[in-house]
Amino acid sequence: MSELTSENGHPTGWHSFLKGCIAILPLSLAVLPWGILAGSMAIESGLTPAEGVGMSAIIFAGATQLAAMGMIKAGAGVMAIMVSAFFISSQHLLYSLTLRDRISPLPLRWRLVLGFLLTDELFALIGKHSAAKFDRWYALGVGLFFYIFWLLSTLAGVLAATQIENLGSYGLDFSIAATFIVIVVPLIKNIPTIVCVFTALILSIVLGYFHVPSSLIISGVTAMFAGLITSLVVGDKE
C-alpha cells in the first residue's frame, strides 16, 4: 500500500496508474476493429468462443494472433506457426533491450507483469521516458488498460462472428495499418529510424507485389537490421 501513496498521503501510484489508462485510451479505440477482427477470425478458424478469447488472453499480440489463426485455417503445422509467431514478435526483443535499464531494477513480480504487458502501444508511450522519469504505475496503467480493452474487443468479435458472416470483408484490417502509422510517425526523429521505416515500406510493397511468401516478416527483419547498421555507422543523427 505504501507504493500507492506518497509520504503526505496523496495517491501518487493510483494517480500515475489512471494517467496511464487515459494516455492509452486513443490507441485502445484505434485497435477496437483489430480486436473484433481477431475475435471473428478465431471463430472462422474453427476455435470455440472460449478458445478465441483465451488466445487473446494468453498470447496478447494482435499481429501474431491474426497470422496464427490464418495459418490454422490453412491447416499449417504447429512448428510452422511457432516459427512465424517468433519472427512476427521479434521486435519485442528490441523493446525489452531498450527498456532494460528501466525495468531491470524492479522486483521480479513487476518485471514479469510489465514483460507480459509489453506491446507496440506500451513501448510507444513509455519508450521515450528516461530511467529517471520512468513510472512503473504509469506503465502498468497503460499496459493493463490496453490488455483489458483488447480482451473486450476480441470478445465483441467472437460474439459478432456468431451473428454476422465474413466480418473480415468489412475492411476491419485497415485498423492495423492505421494503428501502426500513429505509433511509428512520432518516432521518426533520426536517420536510422528513417532508414528502418523506408526499408520496411519499400520491401513490403515490392515483395508483396511479387507475392513472395512471408514478405512482411522478411521486410520487418531486414528493416531492423538496416536501422541497426545505420545506427552503428552514423549514430543517432537527426
N, C-alpha and C positions, 0 to 999 in steps of 0.2 A: 504493500500500500504506500510505503514511503516513496516509491518510484513515481507514484502518480501525483504527489503533492510536493510543493516546494517548502522551504523552511517556514514561510509565513502562512502556509495553509492553502495557497492557491493551487488549483488542479492543473499544474503545468503539463503533466503527462496526458490527461484527457483532452486538454486544450490542443496539444500537438496532434493527438490522435484524430480529433474532429477536423483539424485543419487539413490533415492528410486525406480524410474522407471527402472533404469539399473539393480539394485540389484534383482528385482523380475523377470526379463526377462527369466532367465533359468527355473524357476518354471512355468512361464506362458507357455513357449514352451512345458514343460512336460505335462501340463494339456490340451493341444490342442486336443489330441484324446478323452480325457474325455468329453470336451465340445461338440465335434462332436457327441459323443455317446449320450449325454444328449439331443441334438437337434433332433437326429434321433428317440430316444425313445419317445420324445414328439409327433412326428407325428404318430408313431406306436401306441401310446396310444389313438389316436383319437383327439388330440388337433390340432388346426389350427396353421399355422406358427407364427402368431402374438401371440397366447397364449403360444406357446413353448418358444419364445424369452422373452415374458413378464414374464414367470415363472422364468427364469434365472435372469431377471432384478429385480424382487421383492424378491425372496427367497435367491438367491446368496449363495447356499450351495449345492455343487455337489452331495455328498452322499445322502443328504436328497431328492434332486430332483429325482435322479435315483430310490430311494426307493419309493417315492411318485408316480412316473409315472408307476412303476411296479405294485403298488397296484391299481392304477386307471385302468390299463389294465386288472387286475384280477377282477375288479368290487368291490373292498373294499369300505367300508363306509367312510364318511368324518371323523368321530370320530376316527376310527382306523388309518387313515392316519395321523391325527393330533398327536395322541399319539406316533406313530412311529417316526414322524418328531421331536417331542420333545426329545425323548431319543437319537436319532441319533445325534442331535445337542447339546446334553447336555455338551459336552466338552467346548462349548463357554462360559458357566457359569464360568468354571475354568479359562479360558483365561481372562475373564473380571475381575475376582477377582485378578488374578496375576498382571494385568496391572492397577489396580485401583489407586495406588499411583502415576502413571504417567499420567493417563487420567483425574482423578477427578479434578485437579486444572484448567483444561482448560475450556474456555467458553462453554456454552451449545451447540452451533452450532458445535463445534469441537467434543464434546463428542458424539453427535448424528451421525455425519458423520463417525467418526472412529469406533463407535459401529456397524454401518451398514456394514462397510467395513471389519470388523474383520473376518478373516478366519484362517484356519490352517497355510496357507502360510504366511499371515501377521504376525501371532504370532511367527512363526519360525524365522522371521527376526528381529522383534523388542522386543520379549520377553526377550532377553538376555541383553537389554540395561537397565542401571540403571536409576532412576528418574532424576539424574543429567545430563545424556547423552541423554535422550530421546528427539527426534526431531519430532515435530508434522508434519512438512512439509515432512520429510523423510517418515514418516508413511503414510501420505496422498498420496505421490507418489507411494509407494508400493501398497497400497490398491486400489487406483483409476485406476492405470495402469492394475492391475490384473482384476479388475471389467470389464473394457472395453474389455480386451482380452478375458475374459470369455463370454461376450455377443457376440463378433465376432465369437468365436469358436462355440457357440451354433447356431448362425445364419448359419454358414457353415454346421453344422449338419442338420439343418432344410432343407436347400437347397439341400444337398446331398441326404437326405432321399426321396426327391421327384423324384430323378433320379436313385438311387441305392436301391434295396430292401435288407432287413436284414443286415444293416450295423453292427449290434451287433455281427454278426458271424465272423467278421474280427479281433477279438481279441483286440478291442479298449479298453476293460475294464481293460487290463493289465496296462494301464497308471495310473489307480487309485492306484494299489499296488506300482508301481514304484515311483509315486509322494510321497506317504507316507513314503516309505523307505528313500528317500532323506531327508525328513523333520525330521524323527524320529532318524535316526542313529546319527547325530551330537549332539542330545540332551541327548544321553545315557552317562551320566557322573557321576551318583551316584547310590547307591544301590536301593533307592525307584523307580527310573526310570527303572532300570534293572528288578526289580520285576514286575512293571506295564507292561512292554513290553512282558516279557516272559509269564506272566499270560494271557494276551490277545492272544498271539500267540498259546499257548498250548490249551486254551479253545476253540478258534475259530476252530482249527483243529479237536479236539475231538468232539465238538458239531456239527460241520459241517459233520463229518463222520457219526454220528448217525442221521443226518437230523433233529436236534432239531429246532423247529420254533424260529425265532428271535435270532439265535445263535450269530450273530455279535453284536447285541445290548447287549445281556447277557454278552458276552465276554468283551466288552468295559467297561460297567458299573462295572463289577466285578474287572477288571484290575485297574480302577481308585480307587476303594475302597482299593484294595490290596496295591497300591502305597501309598495312604494316610496313611493307618495303619502302613506300614513300615516306612514312614517318621516320624510318631509320636513316634515310638519305637526306631529307630536307628538314626534319624536325617538325614541330607543330606550328609552322609559319602560317599566318593568316593571309 
